Amino acid sequence: MNNYSRYILHNKSALVGMVLASFYFGFIFPCLINK
C-alpha cells in the first residue's frame, strides 16, 4: 500500500508540474511574441 500511495503521489506531482509548465508557456510565449 505504501508503495502504491507513493507512486500516486509522484504521478500527481509530475502532473502538476506539467500543468504549471503549460500555463507558464501559454502566458510567457504570447508576451514574448507581442514584444
C-alpha positions in Angstrom: 0.0 0.0 0.0 2.8 2.4 0.9 4.5 1.9 -2.5 1.2 2.4 -4.3 0.4 5.7 -2.5 4.0 6.9 -3.1 3.6 6.1 -6.8 0.3 8.0 -6.9 1.9 11.0 -5.1 4.8 11.0 -7.6 2.4 10.9 -10.5 0.3 13.7 -9.1 3.4 15.9 -8.6 4.6 15.2 -12.1 1.1 16.1 -13.5 1.0 19.3 -11.5 4.5 20.2 -12.8 3.4 19.6 -16.4 0.2 21.8 -15.9 2.3 24.6 -14.4 4.8 24.4 -17.2 2.0 24.6 -19.8 0.5 27.6 -18.0 3.9 29.3 -17.9 4.5 28.7 -21.6 0.9 29.7 -22.5 1.4 33.0 -20.6 5.0 33.9 -21.4 5.0 32.9 -25.1 2.3 35.4 -26.2 4.1 38.1 -24.2 7.4 37.4 -25.9 5.7 37.3 -29.3 3.8 40.5 -28.7 7.0 42.4 -27.9 
